[in-house]
Protein backbone atom coordinates (compact mmCIF):
# COMPACT_ATOMS: atom_id res chain seq x y z
CA UNK A 1 0.00 0.00 0.00
CA UNK A 2 2.50 2.71 1.12
CA UNK A 3 1.01 5.24 -1.32
CA UNK A 4 4.28 6.69 -2.55
CA UNK A 5 5.60 7.06 1.00
CA UNK A 6 2.56 8.99 2.29
CA UNK A 7 2.65 7.28 5.66
CA UNK A 8 -0.34 9.15 7.09
CA UNK A 9 -2.63 7.94 4.31
CA UNK A 10 -1.12 4.49 4.55
CA UNK A 11 -1.75 4.26 8.30
CA UNK A 12 -5.32 5.46 7.77
CA UNK A 13 -5.79 2.88 5.02
CA UNK A 14 -4.67 0.06 7.29
CA UNK A 15 -6.97 1.35 10.02
CA UNK A 16 -9.90 1.30 7.57
CA UNK A 17 -8.95 -2.23 6.49
CA UNK A 18 -8.84 -3.34 10.11
CA UNK A 19 -12.26 -1.82 10.77
CA UNK A 20 -13.73 -3.51 7.70
CA UNK A 21 -12.25 -6.83 8.75
CA UNK A 22 -13.79 -6.39 12.21
CA UNK A 23 -17.19 -5.76 10.63
CA UNK A 24 -16.88 -8.98 8.63
CA UNK A 25 -15.39 -10.94 11.54
CA UNK A 26 -12.23 -11.87 9.63
CA UNK A 27 -9.68 -12.23 12.42
CA UNK A 28 -6.62 -12.87 10.26
CA UNK A 29 -7.25 -9.86 8.03
CA UNK A 30 -7.92 -7.69 11.08
CA UNK A 31 -4.63 -8.78 12.67
CA UNK A 32 -2.68 -8.27 9.44
CA UNK A 33 -4.07 -4.77 8.87
CA UNK A 34 -3.35 -3.78 12.47
CA UNK A 35 0.16 -5.20 12.33
CA UNK A 36 0.91 -3.24 9.16
CA UNK A 37 -0.57 -0.08 10.70
CA UNK A 38 1.78 -0.42 13.67
CA UNK A 39 4.70 -0.96 11.29
CA UNK A 40 3.94 2.22 9.34
CA UNK A 41 3.54 4.26 12.52
CA UNK A 42 6.87 3.01 13.88
CA UNK A 43 8.49 5.25 11.26
CA UNK A 44 6.44 8.36 11.92
CA UNK A 45 5.03 8.26 15.45
CA UNK A 46 6.86 5.87 17.78
CA UNK A 47 4.64 6.71 20.77
CA UNK A 48 1.44 5.90 18.88
CA UNK A 49 3.18 2.84 17.44
CA UNK A 50 3.51 1.50 21.00
CA UNK A 51 -0.26 1.35 21.43
CA UNK A 52 -0.85 0.07 17.91
CA UNK A 53 1.83 -2.59 18.37
CA UNK A 54 0.21 -3.76 21.61
CA UNK A 55 -3.13 -4.10 19.82
CA UNK A 56 -1.48 -5.95 16.93
CA UNK A 57 0.11 -8.44 19.30
CA UNK A 58 -3.24 -8.95 21.01
CA UNK A 59 -5.03 -9.55 17.69
CA UNK A 60 -2.37 -12.05 16.62
CA UNK A 61 -2.84 -14.11 19.77
CA UNK A 62 -4.23 -17.51 18.86
CA UNK A 63 -3.72 -17.06 15.11
CA UNK A 64 -1.24 -19.13 13.11
CA UNK A 65 0.23 -16.40 10.93
CA UNK A 66 3.95 -16.92 10.85
CA UNK A 67 5.02 -14.08 8.54
CA UNK A 68 2.62 -11.54 10.01
CA UNK A 69 3.65 -12.72 13.45
CA UNK A 70 7.22 -11.57 12.76
CA UNK A 71 6.15 -8.04 11.81
CA UNK A 72 5.62 -6.87 15.43
CA UNK A 73 9.22 -7.78 16.20
CA UNK A 74 10.40 -5.82 13.17
CA UNK A 75 8.12 -2.94 14.16
CA UNK A 76 9.61 -2.81 17.66
CA UNK A 77 13.12 -2.76 16.19
CA UNK A 78 12.24 0.13 13.86
CA UNK A 79 10.46 2.04 16.63
CA UNK A 80 13.38 1.59 19.02
CA UNK A 81 15.93 2.63 16.42
CA UNK A 82 13.97 5.79 15.76
CA UNK A 83 13.72 6.78 19.42
CA UNK A 84 16.87 5.44 21.05
CA UNK A 85 19.49 7.43 19.19
CA UNK A 86 21.49 4.20 19.24
CA UNK A 87 23.49 4.28 16.05
CA UNK A 88 24.29 0.57 16.37
CA UNK A 89 20.61 -0.30 15.80
CA UNK A 90 20.26 1.79 12.65
CA UNK A 91 22.37 -0.47 10.35
CA UNK A 92 20.42 -3.53 11.49
CA UNK A 93 17.15 -1.76 10.72
CA UNK A 94 18.43 -0.63 7.36
CA UNK A 95 19.64 -4.12 6.40
CA UNK A 96 16.38 -5.67 7.57
CA UNK A 97 14.32 -3.10 5.68
CA UNK A 98 16.25 -3.70 2.46
CA UNK A 99 15.89 -7.47 2.79
CA UNK A 100 12.12 -7.09 3.25
CA UNK A 101 11.74 -4.69 0.32
CA UNK A 102 11.40 -1.52 2.41
CA UNK A 103 14.89 -0.21 1.80
CA UNK A 104 13.55 2.95 0.18
CA UNK A 105 12.58 4.12 3.67
CA UNK A 106 16.28 4.45 4.50
CA UNK A 107 17.42 5.38 1.03
CA UNK A 108 18.86 1.89 0.55
CA UNK A 109 16.75 1.31 -2.54
CA UNK A 110 15.18 4.04 -4.61
CA UNK A 111 12.32 1.84 -5.75
CA UNK A 112 9.11 2.78 -3.95
CA UNK A 113 6.51 -0.03 -3.90
CA UNK A 114 3.28 0.76 -5.71
C-alpha positions in Angstrom: 0.0 0.0 0.0 2.5 2.7 1.1 1.0 5.2 -1.3 4.3 6.7 -2.6 5.6 7.1 1.0 2.6 9.0 2.3 2.6 7.3 5.7 -0.3 9.2 7.1 -2.6 7.9 4.3 -1.1 4.5 4.5 -1.7 4.3 8.3 -5.3 5.5 7.8 -5.8 2.9 5.0 -4.7 0.1 7.3 -7.0 1.3 10.0 -9.9 1.3 7.6 -8.9 -2.2 6.5 -8.8 -3.3 10.1 -12.3 -1.8 10.8 -13.7 -3.5 7.7 -12.3 -6.8 8.8 -13.8 -6.4 12.2 -17.2 -5.8 10.6 -16.9 -9.0 8.6 -15.4 -10.9 11.5 -12.2 -11.9 9.6 -9.7 -12.2 12.4 -6.6 -12.9 10.3 -7.3 -9.9 8.0 -7.9 -7.7 11.1 -4.6 -8.8 12.7 -2.7 -8.3 9.4 -4.1 -4.8 8.9 -3.3 -3.8 12.5 0.2 -5.2 12.3 0.9 -3.2 9.2 -0.6 -0.1 10.7 1.8 -0.4 13.7 4.7 -1.0 11.3 3.9 2.2 9.3 3.5 4.3 12.5 6.9 3.0 13.9 8.5 5.3 11.3 6.4 8.4 11.9 5.0 8.3 15.5 6.9 5.9 17.8 4.6 6.7 20.8 1.4 5.9 18.9 3.2 2.8 17.4 3.5 1.5 21.0 -0.3 1.4 21.4 -0.8 0.1 17.9 1.8 -2.6 18.4 0.2 -3.8 21.6 -3.1 -4.1 19.8 -1.5 -6.0 16.9 0.1 -8.4 19.3 -3.2 -9.0 21.0 -5.0 -9.5 17.7 -2.4 -12.0 16.6 -2.8 -14.1 19.8 -4.2 -17.5 18.9 -3.7 -17.1 15.1 -1.2 -19.1 13.1 0.2 -16.4 10.9 4.0 -16.9 10.9 5.0 -14.1 8.5 2.6 -11.5 10.0 3.7 -12.7 13.4 7.2 -11.6 12.8 6.2 -8.0 11.8 5.6 -6.9 15.4 9.2 -7.8 16.2 10.4 -5.8 13.2 8.1 -2.9 14.2 9.6 -2.8 17.7 13.1 -2.8 16.2 12.2 0.1 13.9 10.5 2.0 16.6 13.4 1.6 19.0 15.9 2.6 16.4 14.0 5.8 15.8 13.7 6.8 19.4 16.9 5.4 21.1 19.5 7.4 19.2 21.5 4.2 19.2 23.5 4.3 16.1 24.3 0.6 16.4 20.6 -0.3 15.8 20.3 1.8 12.6 22.4 -0.5 10.3 20.4 -3.5 11.5 17.2 -1.8 10.7 18.4 -0.6 7.4 19.6 -4.1 6.4 16.4 -5.7 7.6 14.3 -3.1 5.7 16.3 -3.7 2.5 15.9 -7.5 2.8 12.1 -7.1 3.2 11.7 -4.7 0.3 11.4 -1.5 2.4 14.9 -0.2 1.8 13.6 2.9 0.2 12.6 4.1 3.7 16.3 4.4 4.5 17.4 5.4 1.0 18.9 1.9 0.6 16.7 1.3 -2.5 15.2 4.0 -4.6 12.3 1.8 -5.8 9.1 2.8 -4.0 6.5 0.0 -3.9 3.3 0.8 -5.7 
